[in-house]
Amino acid sequence: MCMMRNGTTVRIKICGITCLEDAMMCSELGIHAVGFVFAPSKRKISPQKARSIIGHLPSTLVTVGVFKDMPCRTVLEISDYTGIDRIQLHGSETPEYCRSMNKKIIKRLPVYPGDSAESLCNRMDAWNSESLLLDPGSGEGRLFEWSRIGFLNRPFILAGGLTPENVRKTVLLMKPSAVDVSTGVESSTGRKSPDRVAQLIREVCG
């Protein structure tokens, strides 16, 4: 958790973890949460490997499993087997689907080119009990012109094309409760750069 100079409190999640080395590095640098992708992706990890990594991580590091349009039973089986703390859903899952889960939920809401603060808030209202992640690209690292939206006056997680170079300006503008970053801190596909993760932390917490 970081406290910016303007008093905004922001958590940082690093997603797309594929090895123990990167997960431990994130923990040692003070990252709040790490994500393991079980949905189709270049950074997809097997439940077996995720379980092995999670078993070595400190309990203070929140672990998140990322799923997309998978049967509820499958999601719960992977969740229980790997020991993840939270479930992140990136597909067309409904509020009813989310309520059937036995862990805390992070639900991705799409952000469309024509969206406004009003239209986003209207969609967010249907998910009263969930942590909401606003992402214009469903995990594809697509950047959005957030200046068109502005401050939403409610808690949410921000994702989509965030890097150490643009995160500070975006956080100051949008004031999210957390940011979710993957490709923006990579040294290669699926591997995280300690220097870029540290730089991201400095920019968010500076």
C-alpha positions in Angstrom: 0.0 0.0 0.0 1.3 3.5 -0.9 0.5 6.9 0.3 1.0 9.6 -2.4 1.9 13.1 -1.5 -1.7 14.3 -2.1 -3.0 11.8 0.6 -4.3 9.2 -1.9 -3.8 5.6 -0.7 -3.1 3.2 -3.6 -2.4 -0.5 -3.6 -0.3 -2.1 -6.4 -1.0 -5.5 -8.0 1.5 -7.1 -10.4 -0.3 -9.5 -12.7 1.0 -12.3 -15.0 3.4 -13.9 -12.5 4.9 -17.0 -14.0 7.8 -17.9 -11.6 8.6 -17.9 -7.9 11.6 -15.5 -8.4 9.3 -12.7 -9.7 6.7 -13.3 -7.0 9.3 -13.1 -4.3 10.8 -10.0 -5.8 7.4 -8.3 -5.8 6.9 -9.3 -2.2 10.3 -8.0 -1.1 9.7 -4.7 -2.9 6.4 -4.2 -0.9 3.8 -5.0 -3.6 0.4 -5.7 -2.2 -0.8 -8.4 -4.5 0.3 -10.7 -7.4 -1.8 -12.3 -10.1 -1.7 -15.7 -11.8 -3.5 -16.0 -15.1 -5.5 -19.2 -15.7 -7.4 -17.7 -18.7 -6.0 -17.9 -22.3 -2.9 -15.6 -22.4 0.8 -15.6 -23.2 1.2 -15.5 -19.4 -1.1 -18.4 -18.6 0.2 -20.6 -15.8 -0.9 -24.1 -14.9 -2.6 -24.7 -11.6 0.2 -27.0 -10.6 2.9 -24.4 -11.1 0.8 -21.7 -9.4 0.2 -23.9 -6.4 4.0 -24.5 -6.1 4.8 -20.8 -6.2 2.0 -19.8 -3.8 3.2 -22.4 -1.3 6.4 -20.5 -0.9 5.0 -17.0 -0.6 4.5 -15.0 2.6 0.9 -14.8 3.8 1.1 -11.0 3.7 1.2 -11.1 -0.1 -2.3 -11.3 -1.6 -2.6 -13.9 -4.4 -5.2 -13.5 -7.2 -6.3 -16.0 -9.8 -7.4 -14.5 -13.1 -10.2 -16.4 -15.0 -12.4 -15.6 -18.0 -15.8 -17.2 -18.9 -15.0 -20.6 -17.2 -17.5 -22.9 -15.5 -18.0 -21.9 -11.9 -17.0 -25.4 -10.8 -13.7 -25.2 -12.6 -12.9 -21.8 -11.1 -13.6 -23.0 -7.6 -11.6 -26.2 -8.1 -8.5 -24.3 -9.3 -9.0 -21.7 -6.6 -9.1 -24.3 -3.8 -6.3 -26.3 -5.3 -3.9 -23.4 -5.7 -4.8 -21.6 -2.5 -5.3 -18.2 -4.1 -6.8 -15.5 -1.9 -9.0 -13.8 -4.5 -10.7 -14.6 -7.8 -10.5 -12.0 -10.7 -13.1 -12.4 -13.4 -12.4 -10.9 -16.9 -15.3 -12.3 -19.0 -19.0 -11.9 -19.2 -19.7 -13.3 -15.7 -22.9 -12.1 -14.1 -23.5 -10.8 -10.6 -25.2 -14.1 -9.8 -22.2 -16.0 -11.0 -19.9 -13.9 -8.7 -22.2 -14.5 -5.7 -21.7 -18.2 -6.1 -18.0 -18.0 -5.4 -16.4 -18.7 -2.0 -13.7 -16.1 -2.1 -13.4 -12.3 -2.6 -14.1 -11.3 -6.2 -12.5 -8.7 -8.4 -14.7 -8.2 -11.5 -13.3 -6.6 -14.6 -15.6 -4.0 -16.3 -14.9 -3.1 -19.9 -14.2 0.5 -20.7 -15.5 1.5 -24.2 -14.2 4.4 -26.4 -17.4 6.4 -26.0 -17.7 5.9 -22.2 -18.1 8.9 -19.9 -18.0 9.1 -16.1 -21.8 8.8 -16.0 -21.9 5.6 -18.2 -19.2 3.9 -16.2 -20.8 4.7 -12.9 -24.1 3.4 -14.1 -22.5 0.0 -15.0 -20.6 0.0 -11.7 -23.8 0.4 -9.7 -24.9 -3.2 -10.7 -21.9 -4.6 -8.8 -22.4 -3.2 -5.3 -20.6 -6.0 -3.4 -17.6 -6.6 -5.8 -14.2 -5.0 -6.2 -14.3 -3.6 -9.7 -11.4 -3.3 -12.1 -11.7 -0.9 -15.0 -9.8 -2.2 -18.0 -10.3 -1.1 -21.7 -8.5 -4.2 -23.0 -9.3 -7.2 -20.9 -5.7 -7.7 -19.9 -4.2 -6.8 -23.2 -2.3 -3.7 -21.9 -4.4 -1.3 -23.9 -4.1 2.3 -22.9 -7.1 4.5 -22.5 -7.5 8.3 -22.6 -8.6 8.5 -18.9 -8.7 12.3 -19.1 -12.0 11.9 -20.9 -13.4 10.2 -17.8 -11.9 11.9 -14.8 -12.6 11.3 -11.1 -15.3 8.7 -10.4 -15.8 9.4 -6.7 -15.9 5.6 -5.8 -13.4 2.8 -5.1 -12.1 0.9 -8.1 -9.0 -0.8 -9.5 -7.4 0.7 -12.6 -5.7 -1.3 -15.4 -4.8 -1.0 -19.0 -1.5 0.1 -20.4 -0.1 1.4 -17.2 3.7 1.8 -17.0 6.1 3.5 -14.7 6.2 6.3 -17.2 2.4 7.1 -17.1 1.1 5.7 -13.8 1.7 8.7 -11.7 -0.2 11.1 -13.9 -3.1 8.6 -14.3 -3.4 7.9 -10.6 -3.5 11.6 -9.7 -6.2 12.1 -12.3 -8.4 9.0 -11.5 -7.6 8.4 -7.8 -8.1 4.6 -7.9 -7.9 2.5 -4.8 -5.4 0.2 -6.6 -3.6 -0.2 -9.9 -3.1 -3.5 -11.8 0.0 -3.7 -14.0 1.5 -6.6 -16.0 3.2 -5.8 -19.4 4.3 -2.4 -18.2 6.9 -3.8 -15.8 8.1 -6.7 -17.9 11.6 -7.5 -19.1 10.2 -10.1 -21.5 6.9 -11.9 -21.9 5.9 -13.2 -18.5 9.0 -12.0 -16.7 9.0 -8.9 -14.5 11.8 -6.5 -14.3 12.9 -5.6 -10.7 14.0 -2.2 -11.9 10.7 -1.4 -13.5 8.7 -2.7 -10.6 10.7 -0.5 -8.2 10.3 2.4 -10.6 6.5 1.8 -10.6 6.4 1.8 -6.9 8.4 5.1 -6.7 6.0 6.7 -9.2 2.9 5.6 -7.3 4.2 6.3 -3.9 6.4 9.2 -4.6 
